[in-house]
Amino acid sequence: MTTSVPSHNETPGTHRKGYVYIIGAGPGDPELLTLKGERVLREADVILYDDLVSSELIERFHAQKIYTGKRKDSHHFEQDEINEEIVRHALQGKKVARLKGGDPFVFGRGGEEIEVLRNNGIGYEIIPGITAAHGASAYTEIPLTMRKISSSVAFCTGHPINKIQVPDADTLVYYMVASSVHDVLDAVVNKGWKDDTKVAIVQNATRYNQKIFTGTLGELRKREKALYSPALLILGANINQFIENNWYSKKKKVLITGDNEMGFNSEKYIVVPFPCHRVEGADQDTVNQCFKTIDDYSVLLFPSRLSVTYFFRYMHEFGKDVRFLGNHKIYTSSHAAYTELLKYGVIADLHPETERSGEMITIFREKGVEHENILLPCSNNGNNEYLTLALTALHNRVTPLSVYYQGSHKQGETLDLDFIDEIYFSSPACVRNFKSCYKTIPEKITVTTANNTTENEFRMLFMNH
Ligand code: SAH
């Protein structure tokens, strides 16, 4: 008996016209995304995202991604164009995720976007996000209200300068103050706020490079004008003495190169990822074609962790579970692939005991792996040649199937090493990739490496011996 698996694109009632989710990404720390937002982003066909959405967050999802911000090196999107782009994708019947920094309805122009959707008869939902004020408040220990000290809070904007408002509230939070901090402070003083009022500027709130500037209203007005971006200005008596030494600033920041998930204790560390490779899913149609003839193969050989992850993802999307592979022998040529398979309830029939290259070839020879028809799910970069050659020499037929693509990684946002305490290099390739972005490593940074070859590469490239 066959049953049909519902398409992941189906949204009740709005099947043909597509559907749009306006999602708040939160202030920066990727873990501050809601569970609902995360689910929808995983299911989306296309994600249109803004400047303030961190690349670390966006890289977790595999939909088509369209940057709609104003970065200098790419097309500058005006709001009308963004609206058109959202509508265009929705009318193609897609599940569209419109991802915005913070909350879509707090200085986020979410209101304008839904108006356009309404006018075009396109169904939508709004998923709230943690707004920058809430993120900054939590990650700097500034309560926005506090019994007996502050019983009201107002969110305001420092832009445009000639329209700065100073509402009657105990705590004021100003957004968009990059170049207008002094204008806001002047407006606040004109409204009668005292020179000894406590003030904090929180830049890059909830990110590894969060920075806080504090003082009184009088002191900050005397300081030189500076550009703070993105930053919030907070004023009020609830700014306490803990702010400089808050829980977030006490953590060590460790930069992890590569896709190695190290067990850094989150109570002590903030992990800042530095991927060496850009990874994307392969062409689903080609993979599906291969699934249709899966019974032609006698063996599946997984060389890497990602080959397992992507193969199983496509297999599930194809509507199949592990029983689909019930008649196949399953081999891995790395320990990482072996442990990844265990997550899917599969114990590989053959796997290496150590990470020594070439060990698998000995195993294949000893176990008499001959005359098999082997499917090799892998990436496009073809570095499995030694496996293929050895298996072919043993009279096996090996068919590679690209289930993911790897390209060199361009760091979207350049990382500021001044904020980093430790760097972990997971492979020699990661050392080389890092060297192409940064010529030197500041002395205060501790460096650790995964193994001897990585250590040697690091010494050669960064220590000149
Ligand atoms: N919808 C967003 C705000 C967009 S307006 C939200 O709810 O947070 C852009 C402004 O938000 C920036 O100029 C800055 O004032 C503020 N902002 C966004 N992310 C921030 C961050 N991580 N740290 C400090 N300010 C931030």
Boltz pocket constraint, residues with backbone or C-beta under 6 A from the ligand:
constraints:
  - pocket:
      binder: B
      contacts: [[A, 27], [A, 28], [A, 52], [A, 100], [A, 101], [A, 102], [A, 103], [A, 104], [A, 105], [A, 106], [A, 107], [A, 108], [A, 130], [A, 131], [A, 132], [A, 133], [A, 136], [A, 174], [A, 175], [A, 176], [A, 177], [A, 178], [A, 202], [A, 203], [A, 204], [A, 205], [A, 206], [A, 207], [A, 230], [A, 231], [A, 232]]
      max_distance: 6.0
